[in-house]
Structures are given as structure tokens and as C-alpha cells.
Amino acid sequence: MKRSILLGSILTLLLTGCGGPATVRIGFIGPLTGDAATMGKDTLKGVQMAVDEMNAAGGIGGKQVELIAEDGRCNGGDAASAAQKLVNVDKVQSIIGGTCSSETLAAAPIAGAAKIIAISPVSSSPKLTGFSPYQFRNYPSDAYRTKAFGTFFQKNGLKKIAIITENTDFCQGIRSGIKENLPAGAIIAFDEVVDPGTKDYRTLMTRLKATDFDAFVLNGQSDATNGEMAKQLRALGMTQTIIGPDSVDSDSFPVIAGSASEGVLAISAPTVDETNPKGAAFAKTYNDRFGKPTWSLYFAALAYDAATVALQTLKEAGPGDAQRAALLAIKDFQGVAGTFHFDQNGDVVGMPYGLKEFKNGKSVLREVIPVN
């Protein structure tokens, strides 16, 4: 038995280069189960594509990159546990995530305490600005998105706004921002908060029908939640404008909402430009390998860009403070979701929003909304 243990120890040392890891490990945190799993699975696939490309090019420092994925379940508790494992057990050198804002807010202090760079491809809560010097994101803050909501209400003469909010960090950020950016003369006519995962809105929708309102904001964390809200609102005969954030903008939303999805609007990330050679190549590779996205191609594209920029800076500069400096030094990174760089807070600069509309079961870009 002792001889077996000794031989195993020697083999481990040989494989790991005298005690060092045999691979360069990076982590992923996102919802892989639960209502937001469709989002998490697409983002994970985008990260995997970037890792595979780096490995095909020789890896980092002669070592292959190993991706370790953890299920953050779109909540802080699970994301904190995932971050603790990735940092303390797996010894990752960088993290892609969290995905949901609740995940990122919980994981960022843990990664930051270890000086491990984390880049979120999707998290948009305004609370993340300046939250940790080691947390970056390549998706714009909802501080800008909610200004776009206010502009939309003003341009379309929508004065009385109704909103139902799922009680998560992301959704509460949207709710607060919309209130702060209401145009002159506009009011919140209906304002309710529900527990995460709520699917039965019949009582609230009955009350909403008795309310005088011009537009309804779908403010759920997932397309499953938003789909149920839209379906139950339209079932009671309400025809007012429906608009929501990017949690509405998924391929699954029209499947869940059915005919109620027609005409629903979303202020979301711009669609991957498949007329651009880089975007077209990404879309083809993704579809050939994984088939149709479970949420939307743009989340996979954002994750691919986040992982690519993380891996490139890790390869060029190394982990920790050196990687942070390399990320801040980027001028114009040309990704498949857009061209961007980071400001001193780790927030993205250069990524716009898009106003989208569901037509015949598909999300169609109506206009690009610059972030400023």
C-alpha cells in the first residue's frame, strides 16, 4: 500500500511539473440549472469555444487551458460557494462570470481577495461599477439601459408606467433605474415586487387591468418568468405596450409566451452581426457545433469575447495585477459582439444597446442605442 501511494505521488509530480498544475485553469460561474439555465448554457458554450481556440493555438505557456464550470443558479449563495471552490480548491487563474448580477456581486469579493481577475459577459447591475478592482464586464451597466427606457417612454408619449419586478439584484437595479430616469410628467402607475421564480400572476394582472397605464415593463430575471407575465397579461385582454430588458430577449420567450410575444419590445444587447466576417464565422462555428442556442446567440458571443480577452491577457501578462493592467491597457478589442475596451472601474466602453421587437416569433433589431 505504501509503495502504491509513493508511486502515485511520483506520477503526480511528473505530470504536474514538480508540483505545479498540469494545466492553466480558468473558472466559469453561471446558471446551469433553474429558470435561467438557458442563459447559462449558452454563455458556457461561448467560453468553451474560446478555450478550445486557445488550446488549438498551443495554450498558455506551453500548457493547455482547463475550463472548470460551476453552477451559480443565478443567486448569490450558490455563486459564492462556486467562487470559493474555484479559488481555493481548483486554484483557477481567472474566472468568466458570474452571469446573473446576483452571482457576480457575491463572487467578486471572493475572487478579488485572491487577486483573481473575473470578467462577466452579462452582468449589468449598476452596483458592480467600482465594486471590485478585479471585476470586469463586457456588457454595459443598467445605469445606461434605464436611461434608454426613459427616452423610449418620452419619444412614444408613454406617461403611465406599470412594472412587476422579480426580487433579484438585476431586476431591482432595472426598477430603481427606471424610476430615476422617468421623463417629465411620467409616473409609475403600478409597482409590484414578487418572489424569484413566481409564475402565477393572475391576481396581480387582475389588479393591473383595473389600473390606467400606457406601458408595462416585464422585469423578471428569466425568459420563463417574463413569458408567463406577458401571456397572462394578454389573456386578460390588455393591449398596452410591453417592454423589458435583455431577460426578455431570448429564443425561448416566444415559445413560452406564444402569441403574447408578438410586438413585445426589449432593450437588450445588439444582435451578432452575421454580415461581418468575424460574426458570421462565430455564428457558423457555434451552430455547427452546438446547434440552435437555448437562449440567444448574443449571450454566447459576449461570453466568447469575455473569455477570449481574459485568455489573451493571461497569456501575455500572467494572472492577478499583471492581467488587470493588461486589461486596462486594451484600446479597441474587436470581438464578435462588438469593439470595446474597459474603463478604470472595469466597466465596458463601446458596447451599445439595441431596441428589439418580437415579430413572428423572432427578435428583430429595430435600432442601435449608443451608450453614453
DOMARRO-801693 format. One record per residue (C-alpha): residue number from 1; residue in one letter; x, z, y. Coordinates in Angstrom, 2 decimals, decimal comma. Each point is the difference from the previous one (the first is absolute). Layout:
! DOMARRO-801693
REC  nr rest       x       z       y
REC NUM    A       X       Z       Y
...
END
This chain:
! DOMARRO-801693
REC  nr rest       x       z       y
REC   1    M    0,00    0,00    0,00
REC   2    K    2,81    0,91    2,44
REC   3    R    1,81   -3,25   -0,84
REC   4    S   -3,22   -1,96    0,67
REC   5    I   -0,45    1,70    3,37
REC   6    L    3,65   -0,65    0,89
REC   7    L   -0,22   -3,69   -0,90
REC   8    G   -3,22   -0,30    2,00
REC   9    S    1,65    1,57    3,02
REC  10    I    3,00   -2,34   -0,25
REC  11    L   -2,32   -3,03   -0,29
REC  12    T   -1,97    1,15    3,04
REC  13    L    3,19    0,34    2,04
REC  14    L    1,15   -3,46   -1,04
REC  15    L   -3,33   -1,57    0,89
REC  16    T   -0,27    1,75    3,35
REC  17    G    3,57   -0,49    1,19
REC  18    C    1,38    3,52   -0,52
REC  19    G   -3,15    1,80    1,03
REC  20    G   -1,30   -2,39    2,69
REC  21    P   -3,35   -1,74   -0,45
REC  22    A    0,09   -3,26   -1,92
REC  23    T   -2,45   -1,55    2,47
REC  24    V   -0,87    0,22    3,68
REC  25    R   -3,38    1,68   -0,02
REC  26    I   -2,73   -0,54    2,57
REC  27    G   -3,42    1,60   -0,07
REC  28    F   -3,53   -1,13    0,69
REC  29    I   -2,95    2,19    1,02
REC  30    G   -3,49   -1,48    0,10
REC  31    P   -3,48    0,34   -1,52
REC  32    L    0,16   -1,33   -3,55
REC  33    T   -3,25    1,70   -1,08
REC  34    G   -3,21    0,82    1,87
REC  35    D   -2,03   -2,01    2,53
REC  36    A    3,06   -1,28    1,86
REC  37    A    1,87   -1,08   -3,14
REC  38    T   -0,58   -3,68    0,72
REC  39    M    2,02    0,42    3,20
REC  40    G    2,76    1,94   -1,75
REC  41    K    0,35   -2,46   -2,86
REC  42    D    0,45   -2,95    2,36
REC  43    T    2,60    1,85    2,07
REC  44    L    1,90    1,02   -3,14
REC  45    K    0,10   -3,62   -1,18
REC  46    G    1,42   -1,07    3,35
REC  47    V    2,72    2,63   -0,29
REC  48    Q    0,78   -1,07   -3,57
REC  49    M    0,48   -3,60    1,16
REC  50    A    2,57    1,11    2,58
REC  51    V    1,83    2,15   -2,56
REC  52    D    0,11   -2,84   -2,51
REC  53    E    1,42   -2,36    2,63
REC  54    M    2,73    2,49    0,90
REC  55    N    0,89    0,49   -3,66
REC  56    A    0,13   -3,75   -0,59
REC  57    A    2,48   -0,21    2,90
REC  58    G    2,28    2,60   -1,59
REC  59    G   -1,60    3,25    1,02
REC  60    I    1,64    2,55    2,31
REC  61    G    3,70    0,81   -0,41
REC  62    G    0,03   -1,67   -3,39
REC  63    K   -2,89    2,14   -1,25
REC  64    Q   -3,55   -1,05   -0,77
REC  65    V   -2,81    1,48    2,05
REC  66    E   -2,45    2,20   -1,91
REC  67    L   -3,49    0,43    1,42
REC  68    I   -1,75    3,29   -0,74
REC  69    A   -3,70   -0,04    0,93
REC  70    E   -2,07    3,14    0,58
REC  71    D   -3,76    0,29    0,46
REC  72    G   -0,80    1,57    3,38
REC  73    R   -3,76   -0,43   -0,58
REC  74    C   -0,48   -0,52    3,76
REC  75    N    0,24    3,75    0,71
REC  76    G    2,61    2,40    1,31
REC  77    G    0,23    2,34   -2,98
REC  78    D    0,81   -2,67   -2,56
REC  79    A    2,32   -1,80    2,40
REC  80    A    1,97    3,18    0,70
REC  81    S    0,45    0,55   -3,74
REC  82    A    1,06   -3,62   -0,41
REC  83    A    2,56    0,31    2,81
REC  84    Q    1,42    3,22   -1,46
REC  85    K    0,53   -1,73   -3,35
REC  86    L    1,54   -3,12    1,50
REC  87    V    2,37    1,97    2,22
REC  88    N    0,98    2,93   -2,23
REC  89    V   -0,33   -1,37   -3,54
REC  90    D    0,45   -3,76    0,24
REC  91    K    2,54    0,17    2,85
REC  92    V   -1,29   -3,18    1,64
REC  93    Q    1,95   -1,48    2,90
REC  94    S   -3,03   -1,32    1,88
REC  95    I   -3,80    0,09   -0,28
REC  96    I   -2,64   -2,65    0,67
REC  97    G   -3,02    1,99    1,06
REC  98    G   -2,21    1,70    0,31
REC  99    T   -2,73   -2,56    0,07
REC 100    C   -2,98    1,95    1,35
REC 101    S    0,76    1,97    3,17
REC 102    S   -0,84    3,29   -1,75
REC 103    E    2,70   -0,77   -2,56
REC 104    T    2,61   -0,85    2,62
REC 105    L   -0,69    3,05    2,17
REC 106    A    0,48    2,24   -3,04
REC 107    A    3,03   -1,77   -1,47
REC 108    A    1,96   -0,64    3,21
REC 109    P    1,23    3,59    0,58
REC 110    I    1,24    0,21   -3,60
REC 111    A    1,90   -3,28    0,17
REC 112    G    1,21    0,81    3,51
REC 113    A    1,41    3,39   -1,00
REC 114    A    2,17   -1,85   -2,52
REC 115    K    0,89   -2,70    2,56
REC 116    I   -1,61   -2,65   -2,18
REC 117    I   -1,44   -3,02    1,81
REC 118    A   -3,66   -0,77   -0,75
REC 119    I   -1,73   -3,14    1,23
REC 120    S   -3,78   -0,21   -0,18
REC 121    P   -1,45   -3,51   -0,19
REC 122    V   -3,56    1,03    0,82
REC 123    S   -0,33    3,47    1,62
REC 124    S   -1,39   -0,27    3,52
REC 125    S   -0,87    3,55    1,11
REC 126    P    1,12    0,69    3,61
REC 127    K    1,26    3,39   -1,24
REC 128    L    2,92   -1,78   -1,67
REC 129    T    1,60   -1,09    3,29
REC 130    G    3,09    2,19    0,36
REC 131    F   -1,10    2,10   -2,98
REC 132    S    3,33   -0,25   -1,83
REC 133    P    3,24   -1,79    0,98
REC 134    Y    0,27   -1,28   -3,57
REC 135    Q   -3,52   -1,46   -0,23
REC 136    F   -0,51   -3,66    0,96
REC 137    R   -2,99   -2,33   -0,32
REC 138    N   -0,47   -3,76    0,33
REC 139    Y   -3,70    0,27    0,85
REC 140    P   -1,17    0,80    3,56
REC 141    S   -1,49    3,34    1,02
REC 142    D   -3,74    0,41    0,29
REC 143    A    0,64    1,01    3,59
REC 144    Y    0,09   -3,76    0,63
REC 145    R   -2,75   -0,92   -2,46
REC 146    T   -2,53    2,29    1,64
REC 147    K    0,80   -1,56    3,39
REC 148    A   -0,93   -3,31   -1,65
REC 149    F   -3,30    1,56   -1,13
REC 150    G   -0,71    0,99    3,62
REC 151    T    0,81   -3,50    1,24
REC 152    F   -2,28   -1,51   -2,66
REC 153    F   -2,90    2,26    1,00
REC 154    Q    0,48   -0,90    3,67
REC 155    K    0,27   -3,77   -0,55
REC 156    N   -3,15   -0,03   -2,11
REC 157    G   -2,10    2,33    2,16
REC 158    L   -0,26    2,67   -2,71
REC 159    K   -0,86    3,26    1,78
REC 160    K   -1,36    2,33   -2,68
REC 161    I    2,38    0,54   -2,91
REC 162    A   -0,87    1,65   -3,32
REC 163    I    2,68    1,15   -2,42
REC 164    I    0,19    1,71   -3,38
REC 165    T    3,47    1,33   -0,79
REC 166    E    1,54    1,02   -3,31
REC 167    N    1,93    3,23    0,50
REC 168    T    3,58   -1,24   -0,45
REC 169    D    2,98   -0,20    2,38
REC 170    F   -0,32   -3,78    0,33
REC 171    C   -3,73    0,02    0,68
REC 172    Q    0,12    2,94    2,40
REC 173    G    2,71   -1,82    1,94
REC 174    I   -2,28   -3,03    0,31
REC 175    R   -2,91    2,20    1,10
REC 176    S    2,03    1,80    2,67
REC 177    G    1,53   -3,21    1,29
REC 178    I   -3,34   -1,78    0,31
REC 179    K   -1,38    2,90    2,03
REC 180    E    3,06   -0,04    2,28
REC 181    N   -0,21   -3,77    0,54
REC 182    L   -3,71   -0,51    0,58
REC 183    P   -0,60   -2,42    2,90
REC 184    A   -1,70    1,23    3,13
REC 185    G   -3,69    0,63   -0,56
REC 186    A    0,27    0,10   -3,82
REC 187    I   -0,97    3,07   -2,02
REC 188    I    0,19    1,27   -3,58
REC 189    A   -3,66   -0,03   -0,99
REC 190    F    0,47    1,21   -3,59
REC 191    D    3,03    1,87   -1,35
REC 192    E    0,17    1,46   -3,51
REC 193    V    2,87    1,08   -2,27
REC 194    V   -0,31   -0,04   -3,80
REC 195    D    2,09    1,33   -2,86
REC 196    P    2,56   -2,36   -1,58
REC 197    G   -1,49   -2,15   -2,73
REC 198    T   -3,60    0,23    1,25
REC 199    K   -2,14   -2,84   -1,33
REC 200    D   -3,58    1,02    0,78
REC 201    Y   -0,84   -0,60    3,68
REC 202    R   -3,76   -0,33   -0,27
REC 203    T   -0,80    3,13    2,03
REC 204    L    2,49   -0,88    2,72
REC 205    M   -1,16   -3,62    0,10
REC 206    T   -3,62    1,10    0,40
REC 207    R    1,05    2,09    3,00
REC 208    L    2,09   -2,87    1,32
REC 209    K   -2,96   -2,37   -0,14
REC 210    A   -1,86    2,31    2,37
REC 211    T    2,93   -0,17    2,44
REC 212    D    0,38   -2,55    2,80
REC 213    F    3,41   -1,62   -0,63
REC 214    D    1,69   -3,38    0,52
REC 215    A    2,90    0,10   -2,47
REC 216    F    0,90    1,98   -3,10
REC 217    V    3,59    0,88   -0,92
REC 218    L    0,72    0,17   -3,73
REC 219    N    2,66    2,72   -0,04
REC 220    G    0,76    0,68   -3,64
REC 221    Q    3,41    0,27   -1,66
REC 222    S   -0,72   -2,60   -2,68
REC 223    D   -1,89   -3,24   -0,49
REC 224    A   -2,15    1,78   -2,59
REC 225    T   -1,23    2,49    2,59
REC 226    N   -0,46   -2,62    2,70
REC 227    G   -1,79   -2,35   -2,36
REC 228    E   -2,59    2,64   -0,83
REC 229    M   -0,54    0,82    3,67
REC 230    A   -0,58   -3,63    0,94
REC 231    K   -2,30   -0,63   -2,94
REC 232    Q   -2,16    3,04    0,68
REC 233    L   -0,19   -0,72    3,74
REC 234    R   -1,17   -3,58   -0,52
REC 235    A   -2,43    1,10   -2,74
REC 236    L   -1,93    1,92    2,66
REC 237    G   -0,35   -3,13    2,10
REC 238    M    2,53    0,83    2,73
REC 239    T    1,54   -3,18    1,42
REC 240    Q    2,45    1,35    2,60
REC 241    T    3,67   -1,03    0,12
REC 242    I    2,16    1,64   -2,69
REC 243    I    3,73    0,35    0,58
REC 244    G    2,77    2,04   -1,61
REC 245    P    3,78    0,37   -0,37
REC 246    D    2,20   -1,55   -2,70
REC 247    S   -1,56    2,19   -2,70
REC 248    V   -2,92   -2,44    0,22
REC 249    D    2,19   -3,09   -0,26
REC 250    S    0,38   -0,47   -3,75
REC 251    D   -0,94   -2,58   -2,60
REC 252    S   -2,04    2,71   -1,74
REC 253    F   -2,14    0,91    3,00
REC 254    P   -2,42   -2,96   -0,32
REC 255    V   -0,26    0,64   -3,74
REC 256    I   -1,05    3,60    0,67
REC 257    A   -2,17   -0,67    3,06
REC 258    G   -1,52   -3,25   -1,26
REC 259    S   -1,98   -1,92    2,61
REC 260    A    0,41    2,94    2,39
REC 261    S    3,63   -1,07    0,52
REC 262    E   -1,02   -3,22    1,78
REC 263    G    1,02    0,18    3,66
REC 264    V    1,76    3,36   -0,32
REC 265    L    3,05    0,17    2,28
REC 266    A    3,35    1,74   -0,42
REC 267    I    2,93    0,67    2,31
REC 268    S    2,77   -0,33   -2,52
REC 269    A    3,43   -1,44   -0,75
REC 270    P    0,31   -3,75    0,50
REC 271    T   -0,37   -2,16   -3,09
REC 272    V    3,19   -1,20   -1,69
REC 273    D    0,69   -3,40    1,55
REC 274    E    0,18   -2,27   -3,03
REC 275    T    0,72   -3,00    2,25
REC 276    N    3,36    1,65    0,69
REC 277    P    2,55   -0,80   -2,76
REC 278    K    0,97    3,65   -0,44
REC 279    G   -3,62    1,15   -0,18
REC 280    A   -0,93   -2,85   -2,34
REC 281    A    2,89    0,80   -2,35
REC 282    F   -0,96    3,67   -0,10
REC 283    A   -3,67   -0,80   -0,69
REC 284    K    0,90   -2,40   -2,81
REC 285    T    2,44    2,40   -1,64
REC 286    Y   -2,48    2,87    0,22
REC 287    N   -2,93   -1,99   -1,36
REC 288    D    2,06   -1,56   -2,80
REC 289    R    1,27    3,39   -1,08
REC 290    F   -2,94    2,34    0,57
REC 291    G   -3,05   -2,19    0,57
REC 292    K   -2,52    0,80    2,73
REC 293    P    0,75    3,15    2,05
REC 294    T   -2,24    2,97   -0,73
REC 295    W   -0,30    0,85    3,73
REC 296    S    1,57   -2,72    2,12
REC 297    L    3,18   -2,03    0,14
REC 298    Y    0,94    1,37    3,42
REC 299    F    0,53    3,56   -1,34
REC 300    A    2,31   -1,39   -2,67
REC 301    A    1,83   -1,99    2,68
REC 302    L    0,46    3,05    2,23
REC 303    A    1,34    1,97   -2,97
REC 304    Y    2,36   -2,83   -0,92
REC 305    D    1,34   -0,06    3,56
REC 306    A    0,40    3,79    0,09
REC 307    A    1,90    0,00   -3,30
REC 308    T    2,14   -2,99    0,97
REC 309    V    1,14    1,56    3,27
REC 310    A    0,60    3,34   -1,74
REC 311    L    2,10   -1,58   -2,75
REC 312    Q    1,99   -2,18    2,39
REC 313    T    0,94    2,92    2,26
REC 314    L    0,74    2,19   -3,00
REC 315    K    2,34   -2,68   -1,33
REC 316    E    1,70   -0,61    3,35
REC 317    A    0,29    3,55    1,30
REC 318    G   -0,75    2,51   -2,77
REC 319    P   -2,65    2,75   -0,02
REC 320    G   -0,97    2,69    2,50
REC 321    D    1,14   -0,10    3,60
REC 322    A    1,93   -3,24   -0,55
REC 323    Q   -3,13   -1,74   -1,22
REC 324    R   -1,98    1,41    2,90
REC 325    A    2,51   -1,43    2,48
REC 326    A   -0,13   -3,38   -1,76
REC 327    L   -3,80   -0,09    0,19
REC 328    L    0,03    0,85    3,70
REC 329    A    2,57   -2,74    0,60
REC 330    I   -2,25   -2,75   -1,40
REC 331    K   -0,96   -2,52    2,68
REC 332    D   -2,48   -2,40   -1,61
REC 333    F   -0,58    0,34   -3,71
REC 334    Q   -1,84   -3,07   -1,25
REC 335    G   -2,38    1,23   -2,66
REC 336    V   -2,85   -1,72   -1,82
REC 337    A   -2,56    2,02    1,97
REC 338    G    1,66   -0,59    3,38
REC 339    T    3,16    0,45    2,06
REC 340    F    0,72    3,56    1,09
REC 341    H    2,45    2,77    0,84
REC 342    F   -0,27    3,77    0,44
REC 343    D   -0,01    2,21    3,09
REC 344    Q    1,78    3,36    0,25
REC 345    N   -3,00    1,75   -1,60
REC 346    G    0,15   -2,25   -3,06
REC 347    D   -3,21   -1,77    1,10
REC 348    V   -0,22   -3,75   -0,47
REC 349    V    0,29   -2,37    2,96
REC 350    G   -1,29   -3,56   -0,20
REC 351    M   -2,74    0,28   -2,65
REC 352    P   -3,43   -0,93    1,41
REC 353    Y   -3,51    0,78   -1,18
REC 354    G   -2,59   -2,59   -0,93
REC 355    L   -3,76   -0,06    0,51
REC 356    K   -1,49   -1,19   -3,28
REC 357    E   -3,52   -0,85   -1,14
REC 358    F   -1,51   -0,24   -3,46
REC 359    K   -1,51   -3,41   -0,62
REC 360    N   -1,32   -1,09   -3,38
REC 361    G    1,77    2,87   -1,72
REC 362    K    3,41   -0,58    1,62
REC 363    S    1,85    1,64    2,88
REC 364    V    0,75   -2,61    2,69
REC 365    L    2,35    0,55    2,97
REC 366    R   -1,85   -0,52    3,30
REC 367    E    2,79    0,89    2,40
REC 368    V    3,40    1,66    0,20
REC 369    I    0,11    3,18    2,10
REC 370    P    3,45    0,74    1,47
REC 371    V    1,14    3,63   -0,06
REC 372    N    1,23    1,26    3,37
END
